[in-house]
Amino acid sequence: MEIVKHLYPDKNETEIYSRQPCVIAMGTFDGLHRGHRDVIDAAASYAAEHGHRLAVFTFSNHPYAAIRPSAIPQSLISPEEKVRLLDRWGVDLLIDVPFNRQLSMLSPEAFLEKLKQFRFTCLVCGANFSYGFQGTGNTETLKQAAKEQGFDLIVRPLLEYKSKAISSTRIRRAIADGNLRDAENMLGRFCSVQGIVHKGFQRGRKIGFPTANLYVSRNGTALPPSGVYALQVRDGDTMYNGVGNLGMNPTFNDVIREVLEVHLFNCNSDLYGHILEASFCCFLRNERRFSSIEELKSQLEKDKNDAMAWFSGQNNEQ
């Protein structure tokens, strides 16, 4: 997948971008949820039918970064996971540009003019799509532009879940409330968090449950309530099942920020410094304080067995 990071290319870049016509799926795509996937799938169908490249236009940051920084919502997907998913979905060209003041000042007409460098023959968007200065462009202005300029336009209706439109806002609320199944059904995957493995107190190693510790922040990432979860963890191209505690480790009461302590099954690798993507598959229990190390060890063994039983059940259903 080719990735473009700006809309202001030189002549050589323009020649490269326009070497083959494309269809562009457009959107903020801040969660890559099922509604976003529907728009991209519609573009993919058009691309396959016409022998064109499949392109996605989106932003590398949230639009609020340029106009209301204090209101930037929690992220539902890491930049790395976003690229990985789009590549897996067959996207040929990712136009992943920062939303900045320069871009925000473009009129709807000027914005479409910028996109012409990619030689698009069709644009695809959701019914609530807006573009251009202060969002003054919408699907109606796109229809008029398509008619006047001779390109195809596909406007997809908003997908619904439980009789309401799927949105990133609804997904964030479901995650915060601990409704993992609702979040999964709207996202089309488990909710997840990404972090770098830091060295902790290594207490888990001493009691037979070594953990990879990821510092997390609810200000930046949508996270479920504190507790113990069955997890799927990605380390590069390697996937592990595991169990993890999200919270402040009240038994020892010496953690100064929230951490996800992950115990991976069948993993003997040194993970310090690795970037892991942990997906919350199933809530197992609330976080709690234990009166002794032996009581903690007994509960950790039960948590591991419960997580393994959940994964075994998922495999049996497939």
N, C-alpha and C positions, 0 to 999 in steps of 0.2 A: 504494500500500500504506500503510495506517494503522499507525503504530507506537506502542505503549503502553510506557512506561518504568517503571511501578510497579504494585503490586497494591492500593494504598490510595487509591482515587479518591474524589472528592466526589460528591454526589448528581447533579450535572449530567453528570459523566463517566460514571457508571453508566448513566444514561439513554441516552447516546450508544452505549456498548458493547453494550447489550442491544436495540438497535433491530432487529436481525435475528439469528435463531438461527445458530449456527456449529458447526462440527466443529473440534476442537482436536487437532493433532499435538503430542505432548509429548516432550521429550528435552533433554539437555544440548546435543546437536548441535554439539559443539566442533570438528568438522571438516567438517560437511555432506558426509560421504562417501556412498557408494552405499547403505549400510544406512540412513542417515538419510533419504536421498532416497526409499527404499522406503516408510518410514513416512509421509512427507509425501504421496507419491503415493496411498497408500491413503486418506488423509484427503481428498485432492482428489477422488478418485472418489466418495466418500460425499457430499461437498459438492455435486458436480455432479448426482448422482442425486436429491438432496433439495432442491436449490435453496437451499443454505445458504452462508454465508461460510466460506472456508477460513482458519483461524487456526493459528498456530504459537506454542507456548509454549516459551521457552528462556531462557537466562541471558546477560546481557551480559558476564559474567566467568566464569571457571572456578569451580565450587563450592569448590575448594581455597582460593580467595582468602579465604574466611571461616573455614576450619577448619584448613588446613595450608598457609599461604602459601609455605613453603620447598619444597613439593612440586608447585607449579603446573607442569604440563607445557608444553612448547613449543607454540605455536599453529600450527595448520594452515591458518588462514584469517584474514584481517584482518576487523575489524568492518565495514568498508565493503564488502568483497567478499561477506560474509555477507548483508548487506542486499540487495545487487545481485542475488545468486543467488535469494534467496527471492522477491524481486519478480518476477524472470524466470520463476520456477516457478509464478506465479499466486497467491501468498499474498495474501489481502485484509487480514489483521490479524496483525501481528507483536507478540506479547507478550514483550518483550525486557527482562527485569527483572534487576537486580543480585542476586546471591546474597549475602546478608548475614546477620548473626546473627539479626535479626528473622525473616527467612524460614526460616532453618535450624531455628528453634525451633517452627515450626508442626507440629502433629500431622498425620498423613495426612488425618484428617477435616476439620481446619481448612483445610488446603491446598485440598481439593476445594471447600469452602465459598467460599473466595476466588475460585475459578474460575467459580462460578455467576454472578458479575456479568456474564460474557460470554455468558450464555444458551446454553450448549453443549447439544447433544442427543447428541453422540457424542464420545468420547475415543479417540485412536489412539496407540499406543506400541509400542516394541520389547519383545521377550520378557524383556529384562534391565532393564526400567525400574524405578526405585525413587523414592520421594518421601516427604516428611514427615520429621519429626525422626529423625536418624540413619538415614535410609533405611528406616524400619520399614514403610513402605507399599510394596507390590509389585503385580505383576499379579493375584495371588490376592485381595488386599484390594480391588483395583479391580473385579474381577469381582463380589465381594460387594456393593460399593457400587453398582455398575450395576444389579444385581438389585433392591436395596432402594429405590434412588432413581429407577429407571426411565429411565436413559440407556443408549445403545448403547456398546459397547466393542469395539474391534478391536485385537488383539494380534498384531503381525507377527513371524514367526520371524526370527532373525538371518540376514542374507545371508552367504554363505560365498565365499571365494576360496582356491583351492588346498586345499579340504577343511577350512578353518578359518574361524571367524567373522571377518568384517571388523571391525576396531576401529581407533580413532584411535592406540592404542599400536602396533599392527602397522604402521600407515602411517608413523608417526614413525621406527620402526626401519628400514623400507625406505628412507626418504629419507636417513637418516644413513648407511646402507650403500651409498648410490648406486644402489639398485635402482629407478630411475625408472619403469620399466614396471610393476613390481608396485605402486608407489605410485599411479601413474595408474589402473591397473585397479581399485584399491580406492577411490580418491577419486572416480573418474568424471571427472577432469580432471587437468591437470598440477599438480604442487606449485608453490607460488609464494611470493614475498616482496614486501612493500610497503615503500616508503621514500621519503623526500624527497630530491630532487636537490640535492646540495651542490656547491659549486665546488671542483674539485681543482687539480692543478698545471697543467692544460690542456696536458699533453704530447701527448695523443692528437690534439688539434686541430692541433698543429704538424707532426705526421707523417702527416696525412691521415685519421686515425681518431678523430674527436671522440667523447667518451664522456659519458654521464650517470652520475654517481657516487652510488650509494646505500650509505650506511653500514648494516651489518646486524649482528645479534647472535644467536649460536646459543643464548644463554640464553633469548631470548624467542620465537624462530621456528625451526621445523624446517627445516634447510637441508641440502642435499646436500654431499658432500665438495668441497674446493677444486678448481677446474679451470675449463675453458672450456666453455661451453654454448651451444647454439642456444636463443634466447629468443623468447617472445611477450610483448610489453609493452603494457599498457593505460595510456593517458594520458587520463583522463576517458572519453569515448565513442570515442576514437580508438585503434585497435590497430596496432602495428608488429611486424614481424619484426626480429630482430637477433641479435647475438652478444655474449657477455659473459664477463668473467673474474671469478670469485669467489675472493677470497683476499687476499694481502698484497702483491702486486706485487713479487716478489723481484728483478726486474731493477734496480729503482731503490732498493729497500730503505729507503724513507723513509715507509712507511705505518704508522701506529701502531695501527690497528684494521682489522678485516676490512671489505672493501668489495666491492661488485658494480659493476664498470665495464662499462657497457652501451653498445655501439655500435649505433644504430638505423639500419636501411636506409630510405632515402627520407624522411629527417626533417631538416628545416633549421630547426626551431623552437628558440627559446630555452626550455629546460626548467628552468632554475634555479628552485627553489622548488616545482616541480610534484611531486605525489604519484603515483608510478608503481607499478604492480603487474606484477612480472616473473615469468613462468612458465618453469620449466626444462623444455624440450622434449626435448633430447637432449644427452648428454655427448659432447664432441668430443675433449678431451685433458686431460692433467694440467697443472697450473700449473708453470711452470719459469722458470729464470733464463736470460737471453740475454746473450751476450758483447758485443753491439753493437746500436746503434739499427737498423742495416740488417738484421741478423738478425731483430730484433723485428718490423720492418715486413714482412719477407717472411713471417714466421709469421702475422701478423695478417691479411695478404691471404689466406693459405691458410685460416685459421679462418673468414673471411667467406665464402669460396667453399664451404667444407664446410657451413656453416650454410645457405647459400642452396640448396645441392644437397639438403640434408635437407628443407627446406620445399618444394622443387620435387617431391621424391618423395612427400611427403604429399599435395600437390595432385593428383598423377597417380593416387593410390590412391582419391581421392574420386569 
